């Protein structure tokens, strides 16, 4: 596993040589646009909560959902840029808007499903904690914390299982639907979740250094992280194709 991760990260660094400017510019654009659009809705929700104004709270909530959908498409566009970099194709701003023009509903649908699954996993623990706090019941509080921990573990497993879905949709947005893409990702990730999890963990130190640099270093580290995720996807896809080819060859020999 360690050797595979070293290989993935090494190839990612090689792919990004001379290619950093575009993904960094796009990443900055994402942050600025999403922050500007989100800011008034956040203020509206906060003001509505303070003044108990339901209308303002609802408008703010709807606005935040719209911002989330835009952010999902932006993230998919950045992934498209990294896919082209990994495939040694020249990336461009056209890649960034690709999800907006090619079945954006699929990317948004997948993003919303993941959000809903994450929320669902946290509900039992949150409810139990809330009731425990209201009744000042220590057993309920302990149970709530335990359920929250279980929920977090479930979310991590689910996220790892569906981690390749966006790339699968980007490779074929017209013929691939959301649920089949999620199933394909889960199939790809069988016995590989641990490797991807360790790959993600290997960036913790770099992200910490990026924070110490007042966030400036994060611009480069984020691209390194995303490119490593893409290289992981391409390697898994290649392994799966080779495995299928071996199976098909074996079936042909059996028939003969």
C-alpha positions as semicolon CSV with decimal commas, in nm:
position;residue;x (nm);y (nm);z (nm)
1;X;0,000;0,000;0,000
2;X;0,276;0,244;0,098
3;X;0,459;0,191;-0,231
4;X;0,138;0,247;-0,428
5;X;0,071;0,576;-0,247
6;X;0,429;0,693;-0,308
7;X;0,386;0,608;-0,677
8;X;0,054;0,795;-0,700
9;X;0,192;1,108;-0,532
10;X;0,510;1,098;-0,740
11;X;0,312;1,076;-1,064
12;X;0,085;1,358;-0,945
13;X;0,380;1,590;-0,885
14;X;0,516;1,501;-1,229
15;X;0,179;1,572;-1,394
16;X;0,151;1,913;-1,228
17;X;0,493;2,043;-1,334
18;X;0,424;2,366;-1,524
19;X;0,047;2,310;-1,493
20;X;-0,027;2,478;-1,160
21;X;-0,139;2,826;-1,282
22;X;-0,477;2,726;-1,434
23;X;-0,607;2,502;-1,151
24;X;-0,489;2,752;-0,890
25;X;-0,662;3,039;-1,074
26;X;-0,982;2,834;-1,103
27;X;-0,962;2,734;-0,736
28;X;-0,928;3,100;-0,633
29;X;-1,218;3,195;-0,861
30;X;-1,431;2,925;-0,696
31;X;-1,356;3,054;-0,347
32;X;-1,424;3,419;-0,438
33;X;-1,747;3,356;-0,631
34;X;-1,895;3,113;-0,378
35;X;-1,803;3,344;-0,087
36;X;-1,956;3,651;-0,254
37;X;-2,279;3,472;-0,346
38;X;-2,310;3,299;-0,009
39;X;-2,241;3,602;0,212
40;X;-2,581;3,782;0,180
41;X;-2,774;3,459;0,234
42;X;-2,570;3,379;0,546
43;X;-2,640;3,726;0,686
44;X;-3,009;3,682;0,604
45;X;-3,023;3,349;0,790
46;X;-2,839;3,490;1,091
47;X;-3,060;3,799;1,100
48;X;-3,372;3,586;1,062
49;X;-3,265;3,362;1,350
50;X;-3,197;3,666;1,571
51;X;-3,524;3,845;1,485
52;X;-3,724;3,521;1,454
53;X;-3,811;3,620;1,096
54;X;-3,914;3,293;0,928
55;X;-3,930;3,451;0,580
56;X;-3,569;3,573;0,596
57;X;-3,455;3,237;0,731
58;X;-3,629;3,048;0,449
59;X;-3,492;3,280;0,178
60;X;-3,145;3,244;0,329
61;X;-3,177;2,865;0,340
62;X;-3,295;2,841;-0,022
63;X;-3,013;3,073;-0,124
64;X;-2,756;2,858;0,055
65;X;-2,886;2,547;-0,122
66;X;-2,846;2,725;-0,458
67;X;-2,491;2,826;-0,360
68;X;-2,420;2,462;-0,267
69;X;-2,535;2,346;-0,612
70;X;-2,312;2,605;-0,782
71;X;-2,017;2,497;-0,563
72;X;-2,078;2,133;-0,661
73;X;-2,056;2,224;-1,032
74;X;-1,744;2,436;-0,971
75;X;-1,578;2,143;-0,792
76;X;-1,667;1,907;-1,078
77;X;-1,518;2,158;-1,324
78;X;-1,192;2,166;-1,129
79;X;-1,191;1,784;-1,129
80;X;-1,231;1,792;-1,509
81;X;-0,922;2,014;-1,536
82;X;-0,725;1,769;-1,323
83;X;-0,847;1,474;-1,531
84;X;-0,711;1,637;-1,846
85;X;-0,381;1,718;-1,673
86;X;-0,348;1,355;-1,562
87;X;-0,417;1,235;-1,917
88;X;-0,151;1,473;-2,054
89;X;-0,417;1,675;-2,237
90;X;-0,401;2,055;-2,239
91;X;-0,646;2,188;-1,977
92;X;-0,849;2,504;-2,037
93;X;-1,128;2,716;-1,889
94;X;-1,368;2,515;-2,107
95;X;-1,305;2,222;-1,874
96;X;-1,412;2,435;-1,578
97;X;-1,756;2,506;-1,728
98;X;-1,791;2,151;-1,867
99;X;-2,026;2,032;-1,587
100;X;-2,249;2,338;-1,642
101;X;-2,302;2,240;-2,007
102;X;-2,309;1,860;-1,982
103;X;-2,590;1,727;-1,764
104;X;-2,535;1,953;-1,460
105;X;-2,835;1,782;-1,300
106;X;-2,631;1,463;-1,257
107;X;-2,344;1,631;-1,074
108;X;-2,585;1,831;-0,856
109;X;-2,797;1,522;-0,790
110;X;-2,496;1,324;-0,672
111;X;-2,377;1,612;-0,453
112;X;-2,718;1,649;-0,289
113;X;-2,741;1,273;-0,230
114;X;-2,408;1,277;-0,048
115;X;-2,521;1,573;0,166
116;X;-2,849;1,396;0,252
117;X;-2,668;1,071;0,339
118;X;-2,426;1,262;0,565
119;X;-2,712;1,442;0,740
120;X;-2,904;1,115;0,783
121;X;-2,603;0,952;0,949
122;X;-2,576;1,237;1,201
123;X;-2,947;1,258;1,293
124;X;-2,964;0,968;1,548
125;X;-2,667;1,097;1,747
126;X;-2,779;1,461;1,731
127;X;-3,134;1,375;1,844
128;X;-3,005;1,159;2,128
129;X;-2,765;1,433;2,241
130;X;-3,041;1,694;2,225
131;X;-3,279;1,486;2,435
132;X;-2,999;1,399;2,677
133;X;-2,910;1,767;2,719
134;X;-3,276;1,864;2,770
135;X;-3,329;1,592;3,032
136;X;-2,974;1,623;3,173
137;X;-2,944;1,247;3,126
138;X;-2,583;1,125;3,126
139;X;-2,666;0,782;2,973
140;X;-2,846;0,956;2,683
141;X;-2,554;1,197;2,636
142;X;-2,307;0,906;2,626
143;X;-2,534;0,719;2,383
144;X;-2,559;1,032;2,168
145;X;-2,180;1,070;2,152
146;X;-2,144;0,701;2,063
147;X;-2,406;0,732;1,788
148;X;-2,232;1,042;1,650
149;X;-1,899;0,856;1,636
150;X;-2,069;0,564;1,458
151;X;-2,230;0,815;1,221
152;X;-1,894;0,974;1,140
153;X;-1,740;0,632;1,069
154;X;-2,033;0,545;0,842
155;X;-1,998;0,876;0,655
156;X;-1,624;0,815;0,602
157;X;-1,690;0,464;0,464
158;X;-1,970;0,592;0,238
159;X;-1,761;0,887;0,115
160;X;-1,472;0,656;0,030
161;X;-1,703;0,415;-0,150
162;X;-1,853;0,689;-0,366
163;X;-1,530;0,892;-0,401
164;X;-1,488;0,814;-0,772
165;X;-1,846;0,894;-0,878
166;X;-1,773;1,248;-1,002
167;X;-1,488;1,123;-1,222
168;X;-1,709;0,848;-1,366
169;X;-1,978;1,106;-1,450
170;X;-1,718;1,339;-1,605
171;X;-1,592;1,059;-1,828
172;X;-1,942;0,986;-1,960
173;X;-2,206;1,242;-1,853
174;X;-2,453;1,151;-2,128
175;X;-2,491;0,773;-2,096
176;X;-2,407;0,728;-1,726
177;X;-2,677;0,802;-1,469
178;X;-2,613;0,900;-1,109
179;X;-2,707;0,575;-0,931
180;X;-2,519;0,348;-1,180
181;X;-2,217;0,579;-1,146
182;X;-2,234;0,547;-0,768
183;X;-2,262;0,169;-0,798
184;X;-1,963;0,165;-1,033
185;X;-1,761;0,373;-0,787
186;X;-1,853;0,135;-0,503
187;X;-1,744;-0,157;-0,720
188;X;-1,413;0,013;-0,807
189;X;-1,350;0,088;-0,438
190;X;-1,401;-0,267;-0,317
191;X;-1,090;-0,354;-0,109
192;X;-0,941;-0,014;-0,203
193;X;-1,107;0,213;0,055
194;X;-0,815;0,168;0,294
195;X;-0,561;0,275;0,031
196;X;-0,757;0,591;-0,055
197;X;-0,807;0,670;0,314
198;X;-0,433;0,644;0,382
199;X;-0,366;0,856;0,070
200;X;-0,592;1,128;0,211
201;X;-0,430;1,103;0,555
202;X;-0,084;1,147;0,398
203;X;-0,178;1,508;0,314
204;X;-0,258;1,614;0,672
205;X;0,096;1,737;0,738
206;X;0,103;1,936;0,415
207;X;-0,235;2,095;0,487
208;X;-0,110;2,195;0,832
209;X;0,196;2,358;0,673
210;X;-0,037;2,532;0,425
211;X;-0,239;2,678;0,713
212;X;0,081;2,804;0,879
213;X;0,163;2,989;0,555
214;X;-0,156;3,195;0,605
215;X;-0,335;2,975;0,352
216;X;-0,110;3,066;0,058
217;X;0,051;2,722;0,043
218;X;-0,294;2,562;0,037
219;X;-0,340;2,686;-0,321
220;X;-0,067;2,445;-0,437
221;X;-0,136;2,170;-0,184
222;X;-0,504;2,149;-0,284
223;X;-0,405;2,090;-0,649
224;X;-0,154;1,823;-0,543
225;X;-0,428;1,657;-0,337
226;X;-0,685;1,669;-0,621
227;X;-0,436;1,544;-0,879
228;X;-0,347;1,251;-0,652
229;X;-0,717;1,164;-0,624
230;X;-0,748;1,170;-1,004
231;X;-0,437;0,954;-1,053
232;X;-0,582;0,708;-0,800
233;X;-0,905;0,694;-1,003
234;X;-0,724;0,637;-1,333
235;X;-0,510;0,360;-1,182
236;X;-0,816;0,187;-1,032
237;X;-1,001;0,216;-1,363
238;X;-0,702;0,072;-1,549
239;X;-0,675;-0,220;-1,303
240;X;-1,047;-0,289;-1,340
241;X;-1,026;-0,288;-1,721
242;X;-0,729;-0,527;-1,712
243;X;-0,917;-0,759;-1,474
244;X;-1,222;-0,759;-1,702
245;X;-1,000;-0,833;-2,003
246;X;-0,844;-1,132;-1,823
247;X;-1,190;-1,264;-1,732
248;X;-1,316;-1,225;-2,089
249;X;-1,006;-1,400;-2,229
250;X;-1,059;-1,683;-1,983
251;X;-1,423;-1,720;-2,084
252;X;-1,327;-1,733;-2,454
253;X;-1,068;-2,006;-2,387
254;X;-1,328;-2,205;-2,190
255;X;-1,574;-2,182;-2,478
256;X;-1,309;-2,300;-2,726
